[in-house]
Each structure stands twice: as C-alpha cells, then as structure tokens.
Amino acid sequence: MRPAATVGAGALILAMSACGGSLPRAPAEDAASGQQREGRALYGDHCRGCHDGAGGSGAVLSPRLLASHFDAGSLYAYIELAMPYDDPGSLGPAAYWAITAYLISDRGLARLTEPLAEGSASAIRLRVRPDG
C-alpha cells in the first residue's frame, strides 16, 4: 500500500499532464551564460597565472586594453593567434570563443545574449563604461 503523499503527488502529476500543465522547473542556463562560465574556467586554467597573478608575465587585461581591439572578432583573433604565450593556438576554437566571451562579459565590454561565434563577433563592439 502506498503512502497518501505518494498517491497525492502522482495524482497531481497526472492531472497537470492531462490539462497540458507542467511542473515548475529551475530556469535553464542560457547558452551565452554557459559559454561564459566555460570561458571563466578555461581562463583560470590557461590565462590567470600570467595576466592576474602577482609577478605574472602578461599585461593585466583591463577593459581599456581589451576594448582596444574594437570588436569581439578582433579580440578573438588576437587571443587565438597569440595565446597562451608558451603555446599559441593550442586551445582550439571553442575554447578561444569561450575565453573571449568570458572576458567581454566579465570586464563589462558588451552584453552577450547569444554564444559568441565567428558569424556574429564582428558586430559586437567593445565599449568601456565611463567608470572603467
């Protein structure tokens, strides 16, 4: 014999399904946020030591420095061509797009609502906020 709570929950699910309803779900992470989250992890693994670490060999990636590339496509092209310094081009396109998306978002240079990709990157202008 089933406990009353189990029967009640099952009846609720059946009733909602029958009338086209659905159970509430946690909001799914959108693709742009997922790419930025992946970029953050990749940046931590491959970039942070030189660019954010004490005594690191790379320049601090300030909004002004990054925005000197004008658009997301130009920034991506530079990162893919030159980074990581000791093994340029070694990460693969998806990793470079993710790192670029993370930097753009994290430094407040543009709001990305779609994953960053070759077809759209040149249209995304990098702008420094007045306080940046």
DSSP file (Angstrom, degrees, kcal/mol; ACC not computed):
  #  RESIDUE AA STRUCTURE BP1 BP2  ACC     N-H-->O    O-->H-N    N-H-->O    O-->H-N    TCO  KAPPA ALPHA  PHI   PSI    X-CA   Y-CA   Z-CA
    1    1 A M              0   0    0      0, 0.0     0, 0.0     0, 0.0     0, 0.0   0.000 360.0 360.0 360.0 134.1    0.0    0.0    0.0
    2    2 A R        -     0   0    0      1,-0.1     2,-0.0     2,-0.1     0, 0.0  -0.562 360.0-106.6 -84.3 146.0    1.3    3.4   -1.0
    3    3 A P     >  -     0   0    0      0, 0.0     4,-1.8     0, 0.0     3,-0.4  -0.380  31.5-114.8 -64.8 151.1    1.5    6.3    1.5
    4    4 A A  H  > S+     0   0    0      1,-0.2     4,-2.7     2,-0.2     5,-0.2   0.841 113.8  57.7 -58.6 -36.6   -1.1    9.0    0.9
    5    5 A A  H  > S+     0   0    0      2,-0.2     4,-2.4     1,-0.2    -1,-0.2   0.894 106.3  48.7 -63.6 -40.1    1.6   11.6    0.0
    6    6 A T  H  > S+     0   0    0     -3,-0.4     4,-2.3     2,-0.2    -1,-0.2   0.922 113.2  46.6 -66.1 -43.8    2.9    9.5   -2.9
    7    7 A V  H  X S+     0   0    0     -4,-1.8     4,-2.3     2,-0.2    -2,-0.2   0.916 113.0  50.3 -63.5 -43.4   -0.6    8.9   -4.2
    8    8 A G  H  X S+     0   0    0     -4,-2.7     4,-2.0     2,-0.2    -2,-0.2   0.905 111.2  47.6 -63.0 -42.7   -1.4   12.6   -3.9
    9    9 A A  H  X S+     0   0    0     -4,-2.4     4,-2.2     2,-0.2    -1,-0.2   0.906 112.1  50.2 -65.8 -41.4    1.8   13.6   -5.8
   10   10 A G  H  X S+     0   0    0     -4,-2.3     4,-2.3     1,-0.2    -2,-0.2   0.898 109.8  50.7 -63.1 -40.4    1.2   11.1   -8.5
   11   11 A A  H  X S+     0   0    0     -4,-2.3     4,-2.5     2,-0.2    -1,-0.2   0.888 109.1  51.7 -64.8 -38.7   -2.4   12.3   -8.9
   12   12 A L  H  X S+     0   0    0     -4,-2.0     4,-2.6     2,-0.2     5,-0.2   0.923 110.1  48.5 -63.8 -44.6   -1.2   15.9   -9.2
   13   13 A I  H  X S+     0   0    0     -4,-2.2     4,-2.3     1,-0.2    -2,-0.2   0.926 113.3  47.4 -62.1 -45.4    1.4   15.0  -11.9
   14   14 A L  H  X S+     0   0    0     -4,-2.3     4,-2.3     1,-0.2    -2,-0.2   0.908 112.5  49.4 -62.5 -42.2   -1.3   13.1  -13.9
   15   15 A A  H  X S+     0   0    0     -4,-2.5     4,-1.5     2,-0.2     6,-0.2   0.910 112.3  47.3 -64.8 -42.5   -3.8   16.0  -13.5
   16   16 A M  H  <>S+     0   0    0     -4,-2.6     5,-2.4     1,-0.2    -1,-0.2   0.895 112.5  49.8 -67.1 -39.4   -1.3   18.6  -14.7
   17   17 A S  H ><5S+     0   0    0     -4,-2.3     3,-1.2     1,-0.2    -1,-0.2   0.900 108.3  53.7 -65.2 -40.3   -0.2   16.4  -17.7
   18   18 A A  H 3<5S+     0   0    0     -4,-2.3    -1,-0.2     1,-0.3    -2,-0.2   0.829 112.1  43.4 -65.4 -32.4   -3.8   15.8  -18.7
   19   19 A C  T 3<5S-     0   0    0     -4,-1.5    -1,-0.3    -5,-0.1    -2,-0.2   0.274 120.1-104.2 -99.3  12.6   -4.5   19.6  -18.8
   20   20 A G  T < 5S+     0   0    0     -3,-1.2    -3,-0.2     1,-0.2    -2,-0.1   0.524  77.1 134.8  83.3   4.9   -1.3   20.5  -20.6
   21   21 A G      < -     0   0    0     -5,-2.4     2,-0.3    -6,-0.2    -1,-0.2  -0.267  38.9-151.6 -79.9 171.8    0.4   21.9  -17.5
   22   22 A S        -     0   0    0     -3,-0.1     3,-0.1    -2,-0.0    -1,-0.0  -0.966  22.2-100.1-140.9 159.7    3.9   21.2  -16.4
   23   23 A L        -     0   0    0     -2,-0.3     2,-0.1     1,-0.1   -10,-0.0  -0.523  49.9 -98.0 -75.6 145.3    5.8   21.1  -13.1
   24   24 A P        -     0   0    0      0, 0.0     2,-0.3     0, 0.0    -1,-0.1  -0.392  45.6-167.3 -64.4 141.0    7.8   24.1  -12.3
   25   25 A R        -     0   0    0     -2,-0.1     3,-0.1    -3,-0.1    -3,-0.0  -0.901  28.6 -97.4-127.1 156.1   11.5   23.7  -13.2
   26   26 A A        -     0   0    0     -2,-0.3     2,-0.0     1,-0.1     0, 0.0  -0.479  57.3 -91.9 -66.6 143.5   14.6   25.7  -12.4
   27   27 A P        -     0   0    0      0, 0.0     2,-0.2     0, 0.0    -1,-0.1  -0.337  43.4-119.5 -60.3 135.6   15.5   28.1  -15.2
   28   28 A A        -     0   0    0      1,-0.1     2,-0.3    -3,-0.1    -3,-0.0  -0.482  28.7-105.8 -73.8 145.2   17.8   26.5  -17.7
   29   29 A E        -     0   0    0     -2,-0.2    -1,-0.1     1,-0.1     2,-0.1  -0.555  38.9-123.6 -69.3 129.8   21.2   28.2  -18.1
   30   30 A D     >  -     0   0    0     -2,-0.3     4,-2.2     1,-0.1     5,-0.2  -0.362  20.7-110.5 -74.8 161.2   21.1   30.0  -21.5
   31   31 A A  H  > S+     0   0    0      1,-0.2     4,-2.3     2,-0.2     5,-0.2   0.849 115.6  54.2 -62.3 -37.6   23.8   29.2  -24.0
   32   32 A A  H  > S+     0   0    0     81,-0.4     4,-2.1     1,-0.2    -1,-0.2   0.923 110.3  46.4 -64.3 -43.5   25.6   32.5  -23.7
   33   33 A S  H  > S+     0   0    0      1,-0.2     4,-2.5     2,-0.2    -2,-0.2   0.885 111.3  52.8 -65.5 -38.1   25.9   32.2  -19.9
   34   34 A G  H  X S+     0   0    0     -4,-2.2     4,-2.3     2,-0.2    -2,-0.2   0.907 109.0  49.0 -63.3 -41.9   27.2   28.6  -20.3
   35   35 A Q  H  X S+     0   0    0     -4,-2.3     4,-2.5     2,-0.2    67,-0.2   0.911 112.5  48.3 -63.8 -42.0   29.8   29.7  -22.8
   36   36 A Q  H  X S+     0   0    0     -4,-2.1     4,-2.2     2,-0.2    -2,-0.2   0.889 110.3  51.3 -66.5 -38.9   31.0   32.5  -20.4
   37   37 A R  H  X S+     0   0    0     -4,-2.5     4,-1.7     2,-0.2    -2,-0.2   0.916 111.6  47.5 -63.3 -42.9   31.0   30.0  -17.5
   38   38 A E  H  X S+     0   0    0     -4,-2.3     4,-2.4     1,-0.2    -2,-0.2   0.907 110.8  52.5 -63.3 -41.5   33.2   27.7  -19.5
   39   39 A G  H  X S+     0   0    0     -4,-2.5     4,-3.0    59,-0.3    -2,-0.2   0.870 104.9  55.4 -62.3 -37.8   35.4   30.6  -20.5
   40   40 A R  H  X S+     0   0    0     -4,-2.2     4,-2.2     2,-0.2    -1,-0.2   0.922 109.8  45.8 -61.4 -44.0   35.9   31.5  -16.9
   41   41 A A  H  X S+     0   0    0     -4,-1.7     4,-1.9     2,-0.2    -2,-0.2   0.919 114.4  47.6 -65.6 -43.5   37.2   28.0  -16.1
   42   42 A L  H  X S+     0   0    0     -4,-2.4     4,-2.8     2,-0.2     5,-0.4   0.899 110.1  52.8 -64.6 -40.6   39.4   28.0  -19.1
   43   43 A Y  H  X>S+     0   0    0     -4,-3.0     5,-2.7     1,-0.2     4,-2.6   0.920 108.9  50.5 -59.9 -43.4   40.8   31.5  -18.3
   44   44 A G  H  <5S+     0   0    0     -4,-2.2     5,-0.3    -5,-0.2    -1,-0.2   0.880 116.0  41.8 -61.0 -38.4   41.6   30.2  -14.8
   45   45 A D  H  <5S+     0   0    0     -4,-1.9    -2,-0.2    -5,-0.1    -1,-0.2   0.850 132.0  17.6 -77.3 -35.7   43.4   27.2  -16.2
   46   46 A H  H  <5S+     0   0    0     -4,-2.8    -3,-0.2    -5,-0.1    -2,-0.2   0.601 131.5  24.8-117.4 -14.7   45.3   28.8  -19.0
   47   47 A C  T >X5S+     0   0    0     -4,-2.6     4,-2.3    -5,-0.4     3,-1.1   0.733  95.8  75.6-124.6 -38.9   45.4   32.6  -18.6
   48   48 A R  H 3>XS+     0   0    0     -5,-2.7     4,-2.8     1,-0.3     5,-1.3   0.834  88.8  62.9 -55.1 -40.1   45.1   33.8  -15.0
   49   49 A G  H 345S+     0   0    0     -5,-0.3    -1,-0.3     1,-0.2     4,-0.1   0.859 115.7  30.1 -56.8 -38.4   48.6   32.8  -13.9
   50   50 A C  H <45S+     0   0    0     -3,-1.1     8,-1.4     6,-0.2    -1,-0.2   0.852 129.1  36.9 -87.9 -38.0   50.2   35.3  -16.4
   51   51 A H  H  <5S+     0   0    0     -4,-2.3    10,-0.3     6,-0.1    -3,-0.2   0.747 130.8  21.0 -92.9 -24.7   47.5   38.0  -16.5
   52   52 A D  T  <5S+     0   0    0     -4,-2.8    -3,-0.2    -5,-0.3    -4,-0.1   0.547  98.1 100.4-119.5 -12.4   46.2   38.2  -13.0
   53   53 A G  S > <S-     0   0    0     -5,-1.3     3,-2.1    -4,-0.1     2,-0.3  -0.398  83.4 -95.6 -80.7 153.1   48.9   36.7  -10.8
   54   54 A A  T 3  S+     0   0    0      1,-0.3    -1,-0.1    -2,-0.1    -2,-0.1  -0.492 114.6   8.8 -63.0 126.5   51.5   38.6   -8.8
   55   55 A G  T 3  S+     0   0    0     -2,-0.3    -1,-0.3     1,-0.2    -2,-0.1   0.665  93.1 164.6  74.5  16.0   54.6   38.9  -11.0
   56   56 A G    <   -     0   0    0     -3,-2.1    -1,-0.2     1,-0.1    -6,-0.2  -0.285  41.5-133.1 -64.9 152.8   52.7   37.5  -14.0
   57   57 A S  S    S+     0   0    0     -8,-0.1     2,-0.2     2,-0.1    -6,-0.1   0.625  80.0  76.4 -84.4 -13.6   54.4   37.9  -17.4
   58   58 A G  S    S-     0   0    0     -8,-1.4    -2,-0.1   -11,-0.1     3,-0.1  -0.615  88.5 -96.3-100.0 159.0   51.3   39.1  -19.2
   59   59 A A        -     0   0    0     -2,-0.2     2,-0.3     1,-0.1    -1,-0.1  -0.346  45.3 -99.6 -65.7 148.2   49.5   42.5  -19.1
   60   60 A V        -     0   0    0      1,-0.1     2,-2.0    -4,-0.1     5,-0.1  -0.569  36.6-126.2 -66.6 129.7   46.6   43.0  -16.8
   61   61 A L        +     0   0    0     -2,-0.3    -1,-0.1   -10,-0.3   -10,-0.0  -0.506  41.7 174.5 -86.0  75.3   43.5   42.5  -19.0
   62   62 A S     >  -     0   0    0     -2,-2.0     4,-2.4     1,-0.1     5,-0.2  -0.329  45.7-108.4 -74.6 159.7   41.8   45.8  -18.2
   63   63 A P  H  > S+     0   0    0      0, 0.0     4,-2.8     0, 0.0     5,-0.2   0.906 119.9  53.0 -55.2 -42.1   38.6   46.8  -20.0
   64   64 A R  H  > S+     0   0    0     68,-0.4     4,-0.8     2,-0.2    64,-0.1   0.916 109.3  47.8 -62.3 -43.2   40.6   49.6  -21.8
   65   65 A L  H >4 S+     0   0    0      1,-0.2     3,-0.8     2,-0.2    -1,-0.2   0.946 115.2  44.7 -62.9 -47.7   43.2   47.2  -23.1
   66   66 A L  H >< S+     0   0    0     -4,-2.4     3,-1.6     1,-0.2    -2,-0.2   0.893 109.3  56.0 -64.8 -39.7   40.6   44.7  -24.3
   67   67 A A  H >< S+     0   0    0     -4,-2.8     3,-2.0     1,-0.3    -1,-0.2   0.637  85.8  81.1 -70.2 -12.5   38.4   47.3  -25.9
   68   68 A S  T << S+     0   0    0     -3,-0.8    -1,-0.3    -4,-0.8    -2,-0.2   0.663  81.7  67.0 -65.8 -12.4   41.4   48.5  -28.0
   69   69 A H  T <  S-     0   0    0     -3,-1.6     2,-2.6    -4,-0.2    -1,-0.3   0.494  95.4-148.4 -84.1  -4.3   40.5   45.6  -30.2
   70   70 A F    <   +     0   0    0     -3,-2.0    56,-3.2    56,-0.2     2,-0.3  -0.275  66.5  30.4  72.3 -54.6   37.3   47.4  -31.2
   71   71 A D  B  > S-A  125   0A   0     -2,-2.6     4,-2.0    54,-0.3     3,-0.2  -0.887  83.1-108.5-134.8 167.7   35.1   44.3  -31.7
   72   72 A A  H  > S+     0   0    0     52,-2.3     4,-2.6    49,-0.8    50,-0.2   0.825 115.1  57.2 -64.3 -33.1   34.8   40.8  -30.4
   73   73 A G  H  > S+     0   0    0     48,-1.0     4,-2.4    51,-0.2    -1,-0.2   0.905 107.7  46.9 -65.0 -41.4   36.1   39.2  -33.6
   74   74 A S  H  > S+     0   0    0     -5,-0.2     4,-2.1    -3,-0.2    -2,-0.2   0.907 112.8  49.2 -66.8 -42.1   39.3   41.2  -33.5
   75   75 A L  H  X S+     0   0    0     -4,-2.0     4,-2.5     2,-0.2    -2,-0.2   0.935 111.8  49.2 -62.3 -46.1   39.8   40.3  -29.8
   76   76 A Y  H  X S+     0   0    0     -4,-2.6     4,-3.0     1,-0.2     5,-0.3   0.935 109.0  52.9 -56.9 -47.8   39.2   36.6  -30.5
   77   77 A A  H  X S+     0   0    0     -4,-2.4     4,-2.1     1,-0.2    -1,-0.2   0.894 111.0  46.6 -58.9 -41.5   41.6   36.7  -33.5
   78   78 A Y  H  X S+     0   0    0     -4,-2.1     4,-2.6     2,-0.2     5,-0.3   0.946 113.2  47.9 -66.0 -47.2   44.4   38.1  -31.3
   79   79 A I  H  X S+     0   0    0     -4,-2.5     4,-2.2     1,-0.2    10,-0.4   0.920 114.1  47.0 -60.9 -44.0   43.8   35.7  -28.4
   80   80 A E  H  < S+     0   0    0     -4,-3.0     9,-0.4    -5,-0.2    -1,-0.2   0.891 116.1  45.3 -64.9 -39.1   43.7   32.7  -30.8
   81   81 A L  H  < S+     0   0    0     -4,-2.1    -2,-0.2    -5,-0.3    -1,-0.2   0.871 127.4  23.4 -71.5 -37.9   46.9   33.8  -32.6
   82   82 A A  H  < S+     0   0    0     -4,-2.6    -2,-0.2    -5,-0.2    -3,-0.2   0.555  93.8 126.4-112.6  -9.8   49.0   34.7  -29.6
   83   83 A M     <  +     0   0    0     -4,-2.2     6,-1.9    -5,-0.3     8,-0.3  -0.848  60.1  28.1-123.3 153.2   47.8   32.8  -26.5
   84   84 A P  S >  S-     0   0    0      0, 0.0     3,-2.0     0, 0.0     6,-0.2   0.654  82.4-139.4 -66.4 153.1   48.8   31.1  -24.4
   85   85 A Y  T 3  S+     0   0    0      1,-0.3    -2,-0.1     2,-0.2     0, 0.0   0.832  99.5  46.3 -53.1 -39.4   52.1   32.7  -24.8
   86   86 A D  T 3  S+     0   0    0      1,-0.2    -1,-0.3     0, 0.0    -3,-0.1   0.548 131.3  18.3 -84.7  -6.2   54.1   29.5  -24.5
   87   87 A D  S X  S-     0   0    0     -3,-2.0     3,-1.5    -5,-0.1    -1,-0.2  -0.277  81.4-162.3-159.5  63.2   51.8   27.5  -26.9
   88   88 A P  T 3  S+     0   0    0      0, 0.0    -7,-0.1     0, 0.0    -6,-0.1  -0.155  74.5  13.2 -56.7 141.5   49.8   29.9  -29.1
   89   89 A G  T 3  S+     0   0    0     -6,-1.9     3,-0.4    -9,-0.4    -8,-0.1   0.515  90.4 118.6  77.2   5.7   46.8   28.4  -30.9
   90   90 A S    <   +     0   0    0     -3,-1.5    -1,-0.1    -7,-0.2   -10,-0.1   0.592  58.0  66.7 -83.2 -10.6   46.8   25.2  -28.8
   91   91 A L  S    S-     0   0    0     -8,-0.3     4,-0.3    -4,-0.1    -1,-0.2   0.756  96.6-122.1 -88.3 -23.3   43.4   25.5  -27.2
   92   92 A G     >  -     0   0    0     -3,-0.4     4,-2.0     1,-0.1     3,-0.4   0.083  29.9 -79.0  93.6 150.7   41.0   25.1  -30.1
   93   93 A P  H  > S+     0   0    0      0, 0.0     4,-2.7     0, 0.0     5,-0.2   0.861 125.2  53.6 -55.5 -44.7   38.3   27.4  -31.5
   94   94 A A  H  > S+     0   0    0      1,-0.2     4,-2.2     2,-0.2     5,-0.1   0.898 110.7  47.9 -61.0 -39.6   35.6   26.6  -28.9
   95   95 A A  H  > S+     0   0    0     -3,-0.4     4,-2.6    -4,-0.3    -1,-0.2   0.911 112.1  49.0 -67.1 -42.0   37.9   27.3  -26.0
   96   96 A Y  H  X S+     0   0    0     -4,-2.0     4,-2.4     2,-0.2    -2,-0.2   0.895 111.3  49.6 -66.1 -38.8   39.1   30.6  -27.6
   97   97 A W  H  X S+     0   0    0     -4,-2.7     4,-2.6    -5,-0.2    -1,-0.2   0.920 112.3  48.9 -63.5 -41.6   35.5   31.7  -28.2
   98   98 A A  H  X S+     0   0    0     -4,-2.2     4,-2.5    -5,-0.2   -59,-0.3   0.919 112.2  47.0 -65.3 -43.9   34.6   30.8  -24.6
   99   99 A I  H  X S+     0   0    0     -4,-2.6     4,-2.6     2,-0.2    -1,-0.2   0.919 113.3  49.3 -63.5 -43.2   37.5   32.8  -23.1
  100  100 A T  H  X S+     0   0    0     -4,-2.4     4,-2.5     2,-0.2    -2,-0.2   0.923 111.2  49.2 -62.2 -44.4   36.8   35.8  -25.3
  101  101 A A  H  X S+     0   0    0     -4,-2.6     4,-2.4     1,-0.2     5,-0.3   0.913 111.3  50.4 -61.5 -42.9   33.1   35.7  -24.3
  102  102 A Y  H  X S+     0   0    0     -4,-2.5     4,-3.5   -67,-0.2     5,-0.3   0.944 111.5  47.1 -60.4 -48.7   34.1   35.5  -20.6
  103  103 A L  H  X S+     0   0    0     -4,-2.6     4,-2.2     1,-0.2     6,-0.3   0.913 112.7  49.1 -61.5 -43.6   36.5   38.4  -20.9
  104  104 A I  H  <>S+     0   0    0     -4,-2.5     5,-2.5    -5,-0.2     6,-0.9   0.925 119.0  38.6 -61.9 -45.4   34.0   40.6  -22.7
  105  105 A S  H ><5S+     0   0    0     -4,-2.4     3,-1.3    -5,-0.2    -2,-0.2   0.939 116.5  49.4 -71.2 -48.4   31.2   39.8  -20.2
  106  106 A D  H 3<5S+     0   0    0     -4,-3.5    -2,-0.2     1,-0.3    -3,-0.2   0.844 113.7  46.0 -62.6 -35.5   33.4   39.9  -17.1
  107  107 A R  T 3<5S-     0   0    0     -4,-2.2    -1,-0.3    -5,-0.3    -2,-0.2   0.391 112.2-119.2 -91.0   3.9   35.0   43.2  -18.0
  108  108 A G  T < 5S+     0   0    0     -3,-1.3    -3,-0.2     2,-0.2    21,-0.2   0.797  70.6 134.4  69.4  30.1   31.6   44.8  -18.9
  109  109 A L  S   <S-     0   0    0     -5,-2.5    18,-2.1     1,-0.3     2,-0.3   0.755  74.7 -10.0 -85.4 -24.8   32.5   45.5  -22.5
  110  110 A A        -     0   0    0     -6,-0.9     2,-0.7    16,-0.2    -1,-0.3  -0.961  66.0-114.1-165.2 154.9   29.3   44.1  -24.1
  111  111 A R        -     0   0    0     -2,-0.3     2,-0.6    -3,-0.1    -6,-0.1  -0.888  31.1-154.3 -98.0 118.1   26.2   42.2  -23.0
  112  112 A L        +     0   0    0     -2,-0.7     4,-0.1     1,-0.1    -2,-0.0  -0.828  24.3 168.2 -97.7 119.6   26.2   38.8  -24.8
  113  113 A T  S    S+     0   0    0     -2,-0.6   -81,-0.4     2,-0.1    -1,-0.1   0.535  71.4  40.0-104.2 -11.0   22.8   37.3  -25.2
  114  114 A E  S    S-     0   0    0    -82,-0.1     3,-0.1   -83,-0.1    -1,-0.1  -0.920 103.0 -83.8-129.7 156.7   23.9   34.6  -27.7
  115  115 A P        -     0   0    0      0, 0.0     2,-0.3     0, 0.0   -83,-0.1  -0.338  52.4-106.9 -58.8 143.1   27.1   32.5  -27.6
  116  116 A L        +     0   0    0    -84,-0.2     2,-0.3   -19,-0.1   -15,-0.1  -0.550  54.6 157.6 -72.8 133.9   30.0   34.3  -29.2
  117  117 A A    >>  -     0   0    0     -2,-0.3     4,-2.0     1,-0.1     3,-1.1  -0.961  54.6 -94.4-154.6 166.9   30.8   32.9  -32.7
  118  118 A E  H 3> S+     0   0    0     -2,-0.3     4,-0.5     1,-0.3    -1,-0.1   0.863 117.2  54.8 -54.6 -43.0   32.5   33.7  -35.9
  119  119 A G  H 34 S+     0   0    0      1,-0.2    -1,-0.3     2,-0.1    -3,-0.0   0.719 121.2  26.7 -68.3 -21.9   29.3   34.9  -37.7
  120  120 A S  H X4 S+     0   0    0     -3,-1.1     3,-1.2    -5,-0.1     4,-0.4   0.571  95.1  89.2-116.0 -12.8   28.4   37.4  -35.0
  121  121 A A  H >< S+     0   0    0     -4,-2.0     3,-1.4     1,-0.3   -48,-1.0   0.836  82.6  57.1 -63.6 -37.0   31.6   38.5  -33.4
  122  122 A S  T 3< S+     0   0    0     -4,-0.5    -1,-0.3     1,-0.3    -2,-0.1   0.716 102.7  57.3 -70.3 -17.1   32.5   41.4  -35.7
  123  123 A A  T <  S+     0   0    0     -3,-1.2     2,-1.0     1,-0.1    -1,-0.3   0.558  86.5  89.3 -86.0  -8.6   29.1   43.0  -34.9
  124  124 A I    <   -     0   0    0     -3,-1.4   -52,-2.3    -4,-0.4     2,-0.2  -0.786  68.5-156.8 -96.1 102.6   29.8   43.1  -31.2
  125  125 A R  B     -A   71   0A   0     -2,-1.0     2,-0.7   -54,-0.2   -54,-0.3  -0.553  11.7-132.2 -78.6 140.2   31.6   46.4  -30.4
  126  126 A L        +     0   0    0    -56,-3.2     2,-0.4    -2,-0.2   -16,-0.2  -0.848  30.7 178.6 -97.7 118.0   33.7   46.6  -27.3
  127  127 A R        -     0   0    0    -18,-2.1     2,-0.4    -2,-0.7   -63,-0.0  -0.967  23.3-137.3-126.1 135.0   32.9   49.6  -25.2
  128  128 A V        -     0   0    0     -2,-0.4   -19,-0.1   -61,-0.1   -20,-0.1  -0.742  26.5-121.1 -88.0 132.2   34.4   50.7  -21.9
  129  129 A R    >   -     0   0    0     -2,-0.4     3,-2.4   -21,-0.2    -1,-0.0  -0.368  30.1-107.3 -65.2 152.3   32.0   52.1  -19.4
  130  130 A P  T 3  S+     0   0    0      0, 0.0    -1,-0.1     0, 0.0    -2,-0.0   0.811 122.4  47.4 -53.3 -31.9   32.7   55.7  -18.3
  131  131 A D  T 3         0   0    0      1,-0.2    -2,-0.1     0, 0.0    -3,-0.0   0.464 360.0 360.0 -89.0   0.5   33.9   54.4  -14.9
  132  132 A G    <         0   0    0     -3,-2.4   -68,-0.4   -24,-0.1    -1,-0.2   0.435 360.0 360.0 -95.0 360.0   36.1   51.7  -16.5
